Amino acid sequence: MEKRFNELSRGPLAWGGMRVHWRALWTLAFNSLIAVFLTTIGFGGTFAVNMVFSQCIGLSIFTMLEFVPSRRLSGARLVAGLSLAVAAGAVIGVLIAVVATGAVVERAREPATIFWQSVLIALLFGGIASYYFMSRERLLRTRASLQEQELRGLEAERDRAATELRLLRAQIEPHMLFNSLAHVQSLIDTDPERGKRMLGYLIAYLRYSLLHARQQRTTLGDELKLLESYLEMYRIRMGERLRYAFDVPDALASVVLPPMLLQPLVENAIKHGVEPKVEGGMVRVCARAERGMLGLEVHDTGQGLGAVAAGTGVGLANLRERLAAVYGGAASLSIEDAPTGGVLARLELPLEES
């Protein structure tokens, strides 16, 4: 859309947005049709004479219209400018045609009649053509203005989405960081090896977050690396009560998507589904691509929607707003009870390759 808007804003809008050579060709064709029409109804002289008159008048009007600064004029001023151009072009064109065809010499008794009849016809057809092109120009200007407004709206939505992402990171990272560091501290005396492993996963998670903190796009492969570090830290805390698996084809690792789309879903799956359940459960992340769409699923075998009001949290609300800002109505998020137990969260996004 931005490319289309730039084309409209750079291209000449006068006479319907067409370039000069195309406008000239349309003028020649329109003049020829007028000559055919006048000859058919028996007005004027021969077809050759009518053709000379039509082309001289039409091209004169066309030339005069080119001098009208239509981009800087609007409303009554534009109408006045076009009217003066049509009138001047009609008079000049008739004079040239009369001289070119020798009509004044052949019909010396009524040169004024020939002149004014030709001027009136020129004004009629010139006015019709000018009105058409002026209406087309107004339509293109309106369309360009709407596209510019839409472009500005999209940019504002993207900026808002980026701001919300930064806020989301500001909420998630300190909370997770403090909890993880507290757990590492508690493991130093009781299980140094597990503490060391958890610290390693925390470093990997923070490294990813810092590298991609200012990017509006990431790849599915990098997103899964973040999730792996996140899930491993939780698995050290929960032990065998937490299991996870990724079912993502290697071909989709390069797919582009906004960062941290999956983390809120995985976080909800653990906190509201698996962790409160005595025996724990499984978190499975799946991805598929079909018909130009990327389907992402986070399925947990936790306690299900009935135990907690999932789908109404701040994280999911922010996620829905980000999807709407980035993709409009092309993306969707659904959360429902899974047929096999637990909760199934589905994301549908337009497929973008890196």
N, C-alpha and C positions, 0 to 999 in steps of 0.2 A: 504494500500500500504506500509506503514512503517513496518507493521508486516511482510509482504512478503519480503521486503528488508532485514530485520533482519534475517529472515530464510535463505536467500541466502548468506548473509555475514557470518553467523555462520556455515553453513553447509559445508561439504567437497566438493570442486569444482572438484577435480581430478576425471577423468574418468566420466565426465558428471554429477557431482554433486550428485551421488548416494552414500549411505553409504556402508561400507566395505562388510557387509554380502549380500547386494543386488548385489553388483558388483561381488562377488564370485559366487552367484547363476547364474547370467547372463553368467559368464565365463564357468561354468559347462555345461550350456545349449548350449552355442556356441560350446564348445569342442565336445559335443555329436553330434551336427549337422555336424561338420567336419568329424567325424568318419563315420557317415552314408553316407555322400557324397563320401568319399574315397572308402568305401566298394562297393558302388553302381557302381562306374566307374571301379572297379576291380583293384584299386591301393593298394599296401601293402599286408598284410596278411589277416587273418580272421577279422571278425568284432570285436572280442575280442581284438586282437592285435592292430587294428587301434584305438579302444577306449582307450587302455592303452597309446598309443603314443599321442593321442589327449589330453587326460587329463593331462598327465605328462608335455607335452610342454605348453599347455594353462595355467595350474596353475603355472608353473615356470615363464612364461612371466608375468602373473598377479602379482606374488610376487615381481618380479623385478620392475614392474611399480609402485608398492606401495612405493618404496624407492625414486622415482623421486619427488623432491620438486616442483610440478607443480604450486603451488600458487606463488612461488618466481621467477619462470622462465617464459619467454615469447619469442616469435619470434624464432630466430635461436637456441638459447640456449634450449628452450623447445623441439624443434624438435630433436636436438642432444641428449638430455637426454633421450627422448622416444625411439629414434633409438638404442642407446646403451643398454637400458633396454630390448628391444625386442630381440636384437642379443644375449645378455648374457642369457636371459631366454630361447631362442630357443636352444642354445648349451647345457645348463644344462639340459633342459627338454629331449632332444634327448638322452643324455648320461644316464639319469635315466631310460628312456623307453627301451633303448637297453639292459641295465642290467636287468630290470624287466622282459622283455619278453624272454630273452635268445637268442635273434636274432644273436648275435655275435658268439655264440657257434654253432647254427644250420646252419648258412651261413657264415662260417669262411673264405671262399674264397673271399667274397666281403664285408667285414665289412665297408670299407671306403665309398663304394657306398651307402650302407644303411644309413650310418651316414650323408653324405652330401645331399642325396636326402631328408632325413627327416628334415635337417636343412633348406634347401631351401623352403620346404613346410611350415615349421614353420614360417620362415620369411615372406612368402607370406600372410598367414592367420593372423599372428600376426601383420603385417603392416596394413592390412585391418581393423582389430579390433581397433588398436591404432589410426588410422586416424579417424575412426568413433567417438571414445570417445573424441579425441582431438578436433574435430570439434564441438561436442556437448558441451564440456567444454568452448570453445571460445564463442559459442552462449550464454551460461549461464552467462559468465563473461560480455559480451556486454549487455545482458538484465539487469543484476544487476547494471551495471554502469548507464544505462539509467534510471532505477528506482531510483537510488540514486540522479541523476540530477533532476528528476521530483520531488522527495521529497524535495530537497533543494529549488526548484522553488516554490513549494506550501508553504513552510515555509516562504520564502521571501514575497510571496503574502499576507500571513496571517499577517505578521509583518507590511506590508504596509497598509493593511486594518485596523489594529489596530491603526496605526499612523493617518490615515485619520479620524478614528472615534474620536480620541482625538482632532484633529484639528476641526472637526465638532462641538464637544461639546464646544471647546474654542470659536467658532464663535457664536453658538446659545445661550449659557447660559449667557454670559455677556450682550449681546444685549437684551435678554428677561428680565434678572434681572434688568437692569437699567430702562427699560420701565415700568416694573411692579412696581418697587419701586417708580418711579415718579408718577404713577397712584395712588398708595397707599397714597403717600404724598398729592396728590390733594384731596383725599377722606376724609382725616383726619378731615378737617374742614366742608366739605359739607355733608358727609354721613359716619360717623365713623363705623357704622355697616357693610356696604359694604367694607370699607377699612379693617376692621378686618377679614372679610371672605376672601378677596383677599390675605391678608398676610398669612392666614392659608393655602390656596392652594399653595402659593409660597413656603412656608416651606416644604409642602409635596412633591412638585416637586423637590426641592433641595435635600431633604433627599434621594429620590430615585436615583437621579443623582450621589450623593456622594457614595452611597452604591454599585452602579453598574458601577462606573467609570472605574474600572480596569478589569472588566469581559468581555470576548469575547462572552459570551452567556447569555441570559436571557430567561424568559418564556413569553408566550403571555399574561398571566394574569398580570405579573408585568408591561409589556409594556402598557397594557390598563390602569393600575393605573396611570402611568406617563401621558398618554394622557388625562385622566379624570381631573387631576389637571391642565394641560395645557389648556384644553378647558374651564374649569370653570373660570380660570383667564380671558380668553378672553370674556366669557359670562358676567362677571361682567362689563367689559369695554364696550361691545356692547349691553348689555341688551337683549331684546326680539328679536333683529335682528339676533342673533346667536342661533341656536338650534342644538343639536347633539344627536346621539343614537348609541349604540353598539349592533350589532347583531352577537354575538359570543357564540356558545354552550359552556356550562360549561366543557364539556369533552376536549375542546381544550385549556383550561387555562394552562395546564402543557406542552404544546408543546414548544420546544426549538427553539430559533432563535437569530440571532445577535441583539444587542440592538439598539434602535433608528432607526429602519427601517421605522416605520410608521410616526414618527414625521415630517420628511420633507414633506411627502405627506399631512398630516393634516395641517401643516403650510401653504403650498401652497394653499390648498383648502380655508383657511380662508383669507389669504392676497390677493390672486389673484382672488378668486371666490366670496366668501360671503361678505367680508368687503366692497369692492368697490360698491356692489349692494345696492341701496337705501333701499329696503325692507329686505336686508339680505338674509338668507337662512339656509338650513340644511346641516350638515356634518354627514354622516353615515359611520361607520366602520363595515365591515362584515368579517367573517371568515368562511371557509368551508374546509373540508378535503375529498379527494377522490383519489383513485388509487395511494396512497403513496405520494401525493402532498398536500401542504398547500396553499390554495388560500386566499389572503387578498385583500380587496377592500376598497378604500376610495372614497366615492361618495359625491359630493357637488352639491347643486342646485344653484350655483352662476352664474356668467355671461358667463362662458364657455371659450373654447380655443380661440374663435374668438376675444375676447377682449384683450388678453395678450398672449405673446409667451411662454406659459407654456411648460414645458418639456425641456427647454434649460438652466435653471438656474444652478448655481454652486452646490446647494444642491442636485438636481436630478442627476447631472453628477457624484457627489461623491457617491450617492446611487448606481448608475449603476456599478461604479468601485468596490464598496465593494461587491456587489452581484457576480460580475465576479471573484473577488479574493477568496471569501469564497466558492462559489458553482460552479465556472466554467460556463459551458453552461447549468447546470441543473436548474438555476433560471432565471426568466425573469421579466421585468417591462414594462408595457404598459400604456400609458395615452391617452385618447380619449374623445371626446364629448359623454356624456351620452344620450341615446335615449329620456329620460324624461327631459333633460335639465341639464346644468352644466357640470361637468367633472367627469369622472370615471377613477381612477388609480388602476391598478391591479398588484399585486405581486404574483408570483408562486414560491414556495420554496419546496425543498424536506422535507417531514414530518419527524421530529425528536421528539421522546418522551423523557421526562426527566427521 
